[in-house]
Amino acid sequence: MVAMTDAAKPIAQGLKLRSLTSADLQNLLELDGRAFLELPPQDVLDQVIAPALELDRFTGVFDHNDIVGAAGIFSKSLTLPGGVRAPVAAVTWVSVQPGYTGQGILRRLMTDQLKTLHEKRSEPIALLTASESGIYGRFGYGLASLSAGRQIPQGLELRSIPQQGSVTHMKRDAALPAIRSLHQRIAEQTTGFLSRSEATWNYLFSDHQYFRDGQSNLEFVLHADGYVAFRTKGSFDARGPAGTLVIIELCAATPQAHAALWAHLLSYSLVREISYGRSSLDDPIQDLVVDPRAIRTTTRDHLWLRIVDLDRAIGLRSYSSAARVRVRVTDATCPWNDGTWELTLTAGPRSFGASSAVRTAKLAEIVLDISDLGAAFLGGARIARLAAAGRITGDHTAIADLDLAMSTASAPWCPEGF
Ligand SMILES: CC(=O)SCCNC(=O)CCNC(=O)[C@H](O)C(C)(C)COP(=O)(O)OP(=O)(O)OC[C@H]1O[C@@H](n2cnc3c(N)ncnc32)[C@H](O)[C@@H]1OP(=O)(O)O
């Protein structure tokens, strides 16, 4: 039971931080339920949610024995430009007890988490999906990828793609192993994809009633080179059939698989609209339809990326062109990154590990914040665009060199939240 506090009282100094253990699990679940305004049923917590948590990577903030704040990490790997998969700390379950907000608990959790990653030389990159997009920039996270929500009217005409191949409906238990191996294959070629533990797969594709939101069971349709998971909901109104088909995830390794899966989805009768909440910004559906204006697209922030250790992170990805630039990096949360660095960026498929960030006493050509490098790290934000916004300043040629080196051929995409 958490005591209510006097809202005016500065409590943050008296609070203690410590790692969580399995004994804290139920209190953590309840804290999170209060902070996110929704506590799932106990069987969902026990069977679907709790198994995915790595409790030993959670830190709690305690007022005496009561947990009043927490933040955790999932140990994942992330596909970086060039196709290498690097370990990342996927930050999650950040919550502060109502009544304790506005007193610096989140700041303490974020600072402690980054310092621990640095001191233990664990993942050099942290990543999160945010409940609100205004929170994490101040801690050095940069907006690294967007997701595109699409509303697609049923029956939209597709351009013809020869030899699409066939698709098959499968039940969940039979579909999941095939989907997992397809996901693995697509992850190797898509910047922004995250590894998934067994428990994460169970959570993302749980068919518990709680996740259905009045819709059907999960449907799985597979192609040799792709899959789609979706739910449907039938309804009628004065205009006639008004059913919806909600795509949970659609991944395709080839244009044929992509077209075949879409052709299948667009063939459902009684559906008025297909809704796809978290598609890639570069999903070729917009080029596959004859009438692209019929698709309504809204974008929103998705991955926020934090470079924990600049010198350990810079060599993990490959670059589009070679560049050597001196950058003055500001980093208010992680002072070990703050200062002037010479970045030597190497291009080409076998260039992993060949790029470096080395401290220099020479004058910088470019001034930027660590969050700007985080935003550009997956190729999602262009250095030139951040400069046009006034976030990055300095020598125009150096900015153009860095812009080109960090750019990528396609937008990063992460199909899940966490
Ligand atoms: C990765 C994830 O898990 S995202 C999920 C985040 N959690 C939630 O949304 C659950 C509901 N909300 C909460 O639990 C809390 O309100 C939190 C975690 C968002 C904030 O916790 P608090 O302890 O109140 O934050 P704290 O007092 O440490 O504030 C730190 C800074 O963040 C800012 N901040 C806090 N909340 C917000 C917000 N919702 N939007 C924008 N800025 C915010 C503060 O103004 C402060 O800024 P400053 O230090 O630059 O002046």
The ligand as an ORCA input file, in Angstrom:
! r2SCAN-3c Opt
* xyz 0 1
  C       9.866      4.243    -22.217
  C       8.578      4.332    -21.516
  O       8.252      3.474    -20.768
  S       7.552      5.656    -21.824
  C       6.376      5.667    -20.509
  C       6.516      6.809    -19.571
  N       5.529      6.601    -18.491
  C       4.278      7.079    -18.528
  O       3.859      7.775    -19.443
  C       3.386      6.659    -17.373
  C       2.682      7.863    -16.752
  N       3.594      8.962    -16.363
  C       4.525      8.827    -15.406
  O       4.721      7.773    -14.810
  C       5.345     10.064    -15.065
  O       4.521     11.191    -15.223
  C       6.599     10.257    -15.978
  C       7.446      8.993    -15.916
  C       6.226     10.529    -17.428
  C       7.390     11.461    -15.440
  O       7.914     11.168    -14.166
  P       8.304     12.346    -13.123
  O       8.997     11.705    -11.982
  O       7.120     13.160    -12.846
  O       9.353     13.194    -13.987
  P      10.457     14.173    -13.360
  O       9.864     14.943    -12.249
  O      11.679     13.393    -13.062
  O      10.716     15.115    -14.591
  C      11.940     15.112    -15.298
  C      11.816     16.049    -16.450
  O      10.862     15.515    -17.395
  C       9.830     16.459    -17.637
  N       8.574     15.738    -17.796
  C       7.985     14.937    -16.896
  N       6.839     14.432    -17.411
  C       6.733     14.942    -18.652
  C       5.747     14.795    -19.670
  N       4.662     14.021    -19.500
  N       5.932     15.459    -20.838
  C       7.036     16.248    -21.015
  N       7.991     16.410    -20.070
  C       7.827     15.772    -18.906
  C       9.821     17.347    -16.432
  O       9.277     18.623    -16.746
  C      11.294     17.424    -16.083
  O      11.909     18.335    -16.943
  P      13.258     19.132    -16.513
  O      14.017     18.260    -15.566
  O      13.948     19.310    -17.825
  O      12.778     20.389    -15.900
*
